[in-house]
C-alpha cells in the first residue's frame, strides 16, 4: 500500500524565497490573480506541494491557463505573468527563438 502513496513536502520555496505551505497558498475562491498569487501556485506545483490537477480543481483553472502561467514563469520569471506585458514577452521570446 505504501508504494501507491506519494510523499509530499510540507513546504516549498515560494517565488519570493519565503516558505509556502498549503495554508499559505492563495484562497480557493481567488478571482483576482495578481502576479504573486500566480507565481505561488506555479511554485507549489513545481515543488510538489500540489499536482497540476489539484491546482486546476482548487482554483477553477483550465489546464491551458495553468500551462500558460508555467510557461511564462519559465521564460521570463515573475515578470512574464504580468497581463499588461504578455505581448511584449511573447514577441521577445519569438525573436530569441529565431537566433
C-alpha positions in Angstrom: 0.0 0.0 0.0 2.8 2.5 0.8 4.2 2.3 -2.7 1.0 3.9 -4.0 1.2 6.9 -1.7 3.1 9.9 -2.8 5.2 11.7 -0.3 4.7 15.4 -0.5 6.8 18.2 1.1 5.3 20.1 3.9 6.5 23.3 2.4 8.3 24.6 -0.7 10.2 27.7 -1.5 7.9 30.4 -2.9 8.7 32.8 -5.7 10.0 35.5 -3.3 12.1 33.0 -1.3 9.5 32.5 1.5 8.3 29.1 2.6 4.9 28.1 1.0 2.5 25.6 2.6 -0.9 24.6 1.7 -2.3 27.0 4.2 -0.3 29.9 2.9 -1.4 29.4 -0.7 -4.0 31.8 -2.2 -7.6 31.1 -1.0 -9.6 28.7 -3.1 -12.1 31.4 -4.0 -9.5 33.8 -5.5 -10.8 35.7 -8.5 -8.2 38.5 -8.8 -5.0 36.9 -9.9 -2.1 39.2 -9.3 1.5 38.1 -10.4 2.5 37.0 -6.9 -0.5 34.7 -6.5 0.0 33.1 -9.9 3.7 32.6 -9.1 2.9 31.0 -5.8 0.6 28.4 -7.4 3.2 27.6 -10.1 5.9 27.3 -7.4 3.6 25.0 -5.4 3.1 22.7 -8.4 6.8 22.8 -9.4 7.8 21.9 -5.8 5.3 19.1 -5.5 3.0 20.7 -2.9 0.1 20.3 -5.4 -0.3 18.4 -8.6 -1.4 20.2 -11.7 -4.9 18.6 -11.5 -5.2 19.6 -7.8 -4.2 23.2 -8.6 -6.7 23.4 -11.5 -9.5 22.0 -9.5 -8.7 24.1 -6.4 -8.6 27.4 -8.3 -11.1 26.5 -11.1 -8.4 26.9 -13.8 -8.2 25.2 -17.1 -5.1 23.2 -17.9 -4.2 25.6 -20.7 -4.4 28.6 -18.3 -2.1 27.0 -15.8 0.3 25.8 -18.5 0.4 29.4 -19.8 1.4 30.6 -16.3 4.0 28.0 -16.0 5.4 28.8 -19.5 5.5 32.5 -18.6 7.5 31.8 -15.4 9.9 29.5 -17.2 10.5 32.0 -20.0 10.5 35.4 -18.2 10.2 34.8 -14.5 7.5 36.6 -12.5 7.5 39.5 -14.9 6.2 37.2 -17.6 2.9 36.8 -15.6 2.0 40.5 -15.9 -1.1 40.7 -18.1 0.0 44.1 -19.4 3.3 42.7 -20.7 2.2 39.4 -22.2 2.5 40.6 -25.8 6.0 42.1 -25.1 7.4 38.9 -23.6 5.8 36.8 -26.3 7.4 38.9 -29.0 10.7 38.8 -27.2 10.6 35.1 -26.8 9.8 34.6 -30.5 12.7 36.8 -31.5 15.0 34.8 -29.3 13.9 31.5 -30.9 14.9 32.8 -34.3 18.6 33.1 -33.3 
